Amino acid sequence: MKFLRRIHLYLGVLYAPLLIFFLGTGWYQVVNPDRLKSTSEAETWVQKMRVIHTDQIYPRDDAAGTIASPRLFQWLVYGMSAALLLATVVGLILAFRSVKPRWPVWLALVAGLALPVLALWLGSKGR
């Protein structure tokens, strides 16, 4: 159990900045759905962060005509995704092992599955 907690802790701390970045820029894209036509249109700091979220490159003013490679950043995101999946599974294991009775954990898990489905279903009924 101690080993699982340590894995959960270090994976969470390692990838917390990147997760917060993607949560913030993803939220911004949901509330501001206007898309830039190209990465060179990114002028403000917020627009540049949005380009990183969608295209995995940092738009530079002095890079006109050069092709940036997102490959290294993509591998970092692949690692983050795998670590988040592992940390989530470990977190679920810790939740079920740490709490007695377990029914509140089950209730929270079922609600976490049902609420997004319900929101999408209700949203598809029309505005």
N, C-alpha and C positions, 0 to 999 in steps of 0.2 A: 504494500500500500504506500509506503514511504517513497519507493522508487517511482511509482505511478504519479504521485504528487509532484515529485521533482521534475519528471518529464513534462508534465502539464505546466508547471511553473516556467521552466526555461523556454519551452516552445512558445508559450503565451507572451513572455517578455521579449523574446527575439523578434517575433513577427508583429507585435503590437503596433509599432509605428506604421508599418506598411498596411496593416488592416485598418487602422484609423484613417490613413490617407485614402484608401479605397472606399471606405464607408462615407467619408466626407465628400469626395468627388462624385461618388455614385449618387448620394443624396442631392448634390447640386444639379446633376444632370436630370434627375427626376423633377425637380421644381423649376428648372430652366431648360426646357426641351429643345431650344434652338441649337442647331449643330453648326459647327464651322465647316465651310466647304473644303478647306485644306489647312494643314498644320501651320502654314505661313500666315494665316489670318489671326493667329493667337497673339494678342497684344498685351492684355492684362495678365497679372499673375494668376488669377482664377482661370482664365482661358488656357494658360499654359499647363496648369495642373490638370485641367480637363483633357487636354491632348495626351498627357502622360497616361491618364486613366484609359483612354480609348485606343491610342496608337502605340503606347509603350515607348515613346521617344520624347525627349525634351526639345521643344521647338526653339532653335537659336536664331537670333536675328542675323548673325554673320554666316549662316550655313545655306544661303540661297544657292540652289543648284546641286548641293551635295545630298547624297542619300544616306540617311541614318539607319543603323541596324537596331531593331528592337530585341534581338536574340538574347543578349545577356540579361536584360530586364525581364524578358519572358521566362527565362529559367529561374530567376528569383521568384517570380509569381507562381511558377509551378511548385517550387519548394514551399512557398507560403501556403498554397492550397493544400498540399499533402500534409504539412504540419498542422494546419487548422483542422483538417479532417481527423488526424491522429489525436490532437489535443481535445477535440470535441468528444471523440469516442472515450478517451481516458477520463474526461470530465463526467460523462454519463456513468461510467463504471464507478468512479469515486462517489457520485451522487447516490447511486443505488447501494453502495457498500457503507456509506457514512450515515445514512438516515434510517431510523426505525420509528414508526412504521414507514413502509415504502410507498404507500398509496399517494401521498402528496407529490412524490417524484413522478409517479406514473401519470397523475392528473396533469402536472405541468408539461410532461412530454406529449401527452395526447392533445392538450390545448395548443402547444407549439406546432403540432402537425395540422390541427383542425383550423386554427385561425387564418393562416394564409390561404388555405383551400376555400374557406368560407368567404373571405374577402374577394378572392378572384371570382368565385361563383356569383356572389351578389353583384359584383362589378360588371359581369357579363350579361346581366339581366337588362341592361340599358341605363342610360343616365337619366 
